[in-house]
């Protein structure tokens, strides 16, 4: 007799997880997953950028860590807000803030620009994946998709 290759639904409860397994046929939004990943990665980059700014003494330490910490915290909080459309608007606004950190550490202009491109790709590619999933699901259900 062989063991199942993946965890069983009861296995997560046995480990102490109170989260119910997702119903069959449902999946999380690819757009939301991609965008939240980009925002959290940016929070780490902002933390390292603040460390660089502190080492270069571009401003008083309280200003560097205050601005860097506030921006990193905002990025993480907005990653959690992506279940609402306003979260994507806030995420886009934070992309501008990330690029503007280049005023203190010029290399951040390049890093910020790279993350802006990643942000746009995450939104477009994630949206396309979600749309294709809806179309496939509608075809499987025998319903013609709208739009």
N, C-alpha and C positions, 0 to 999 in steps of 0.2 A: 504494500500500500504506500502511495506517495503523498507527501504533504502538498497542500496548495502553494503555488508559487508566490502569491501576494498575500497581504494581510486580509483577513476576513473582517466583515463589518463588526463582529463582536470583539475582534482583537483590539480595536481602538478603544472600546469601552473598558476592556480588561486593563489597558494601560492607564486608565484614569481620565480619558478624554470624555467630556460631556457633550461634545459636538456630534450631532446626528450626521450620518453619512448622507451625501447629496443624493437626491432622487435620481433614478436612472434616466438618462437622456438629457440631463441638464449639465451645463458647464459654465464656468466663470468667463467673463468677458475677456477676450484676448487684449483688447484695447486697454482695459483697466489694468490688467496684469503688466503689460509692457510699460504703460505710463507710470505706474507706481514703482516699478523697478528702477526706471530712469530717475525719478525723484529721490528715492532713497540713496542711489549711487551718488547723486549730486550732493546730498547731505554729507556724505563721507568726504567728497572732494572739497566741499566748503570747509570742513573741519581741517583738512590738510592745508588748504589755502590760508586759513587763519594762522596755522602754525608757521607757515612760511612768512606771512606778513608780520607776525610777532618776531621772528628771527631777524628779519630785515629792518625791523623797527620803523615801519612805514607810518605808524600812528601810535599813540599811547596804548599800552596793553589792554586797558579797560575798553577802549574803543574797538580795537581789533577783535577781542573775544566777545564783546557785546554784539557787534555787527555779525561776526561769523556765527556765533551761537544762535542769534535770532533767525538768521537766514537758514541755518541747518534745521532748526526746530520747525520753522515754517514749511520747509520742504517735506519733512516727515509728516507733519500734520495734514498738509494738502494731499499727500499720498493716501491718507486715510479718508479724505473727502471725495475721492474720485467716484463714489457711487452716485453723486449728484453732478449734473452738467456744470454747475458753477465751479466744481473742483478742477475741471479742465481749463477753465478761464483763469483761475488762480494759479494753476501750474504754468500756464503760458506767461503770466505776469512775472512769475518767479524766474523764468528763463531770462527775462530782461535784467532782473536783479543780479543773476549769476554772471551775465556778461559784464555788467557794470562793476563787478568786483575787480575787473581788470584795471580800474583806475588806481587801485592800491598795489596790485601785483600784476604787471603787464601780461605775464604768461596766461593769466586767467581769461584774457580776451580770447585766446586760442582755445583753451579748455572749454570756455563758455560756448563758443561757436560750435565746437564739436557736439556738446550736449544739446544745443538748439537743434542741430541736424538730427540727432538721435531722438529727440522729443517729437519732431515732425514725423519722422519715419515710424515711431511707435504709434502715433495717433492714426496715421494713414494705413499702415500695415495691419494694426490691430483692428481697425474698423473694417477693413476688407475681409479679414478672417472671420469676424463676427457676422458680417453680411453673408458670407458663403456658408457658414454654419446654419444660419436661419434658412437660407434657400434649400440646403440639403435636408434639413429637418422638415420643411414644408413639403418637399418632394416625397419624403418618406411617409408623411401623413396623407399624401394625396391632395394637398392643398396648393393652389398656385400662389407663389409669394407676391406680396405687394411691393412695388418699387423696384 
